[in-house]
Amino acid sequence: MNRIAAAAALATAVFAATAVPPQGPREIVQTSQDRTRSKSEHYEGELQVIDSKGHTTSKRWIYDRIGAFGDSKAVLRFTAPAEVKGVALLIVNHPDRASDQWMWRPAIERDTRIALQDRRTRFFGTGFSFEDLEERDVDQYDYKIVGAENMDGALCWKIEAAPKLAKSSQYTNTYLWFRQDNYVLAELQGWSKDRMMRSIHYTDIAQVQGIWTSRRLEVWDTERKSRTILTLEKLQFNLPLRPQDFTVEALRRIG
C-alpha cells in the first residue's frame, strides 16, 4: 500500500471511529439533557433582530425556569423596549406532550392561551417561534445517527429526530449536532419535509456552575430571511425560585 492509500485508509478509520458513538442516538440526547439538569435557571437576555434588509432592532427579556428538563415551568418577560415591556410568556412543559403556553399583554390587561396551531408563529417579532421556546423531552421523538461533522472546530454527532404521533410539531424532522467532547448541542435545524424552516446555532459554550452551556444563540428564519441573536447575561443555576411565580395568576400580578 502506498503512502497516499495508507493515509486515506487511516482517515477513513478515524472518521469511522468518531462517527460511531459509544451510545445510541437516544442515549446521546438523554446524556446531553442530563448534563444540563438543574433545579432552576435564570438569565437576562439581549436580543438583536436583523431583518432581511439589514435593519436591526433590540429587545431584552428576563428568563426564569423551575423544574427538571421536559417537566418544567418557565417565564419569559420583556423588559425593553417600551412597546413590549411587560409582555410575558408562561411555558408549562410536559414530558409526554406539547407544552401549555399563556401570554400576558399588559396593554390590554389580558392573558391568552396559545393554541397548538399557533405555535409555528414567531414570538413578538423575534426569530423564535412559540414552539422553539418549549423544551423537547427526549421521549417525544424517534432518533437515528446520520453522520459526524465538524461544527466550530468541534467534532459532532449529527442526529435526526422525528416527532412521535403524540407530539404536535411544525417540524417533520429536526437535525441536531451534539459535540462529542461535552455533549453540548451545537446546532439545531427544523425542517418541514424537504425545506429547512429555521436553524439555531449555539456558540460561546462554557461551564457555568459546572454546567456546560451556550451563552449565545443565533436563529436563522428562512422564510423571513431574518436573524435573531440572543446573548445570555447574568446566567445562574439552582437559585431558590418560588413555584407560585410560575402561574397564570402570577403573570397578571407581576405584569
Number of C-alpha atoms within 10 A of each C-alpha: 7 6 8 9 10 11 12 11 13 12 12 11 12 11 14 13 11 16 19 13 15 10 10 13 20 18 14 23 23 15 17 19 20 14 15 16 16 17 15 21 19 21 19 21 24 20 22 20 22 19 18 14 8 11 10 14 14 14 20 19 23 17 19 21 26 25 18 17 22 22 16 20 26 24 24 22 24 22 19 15 13 9 10 18 18 22 22 25 26 27 26 22 24 19 17 15 17 22 26 16 24 18 22 21 18 16 12 7 10 11 19 12 13 17 10 16 10 12 21 15 15 15 16 13 13 22 30 22 19 20 23 19 17 21 20 23 19 21 17 21 18 14 23 14 19 14 16 21 18 14 17 11 8 14 17 26 27 23 22 20 23 18 19 14 10 11 16 17 20 20 20 16 22 20 21 24 26 25 24 18 9 14 21 26 24 23 21 20 19 21 17 14 10 8 12 17 17 24 23 23 18 22 19 11 14 13 10 13 11 10 15 17 21 19 19 18 20 21 22 21 22 15 10 12 14 19 24 23 21 23 19 21 14 8 15 14 20 15 14 10 16 9 12 9 18 20 17 19 12 14 25 17 9 10 16
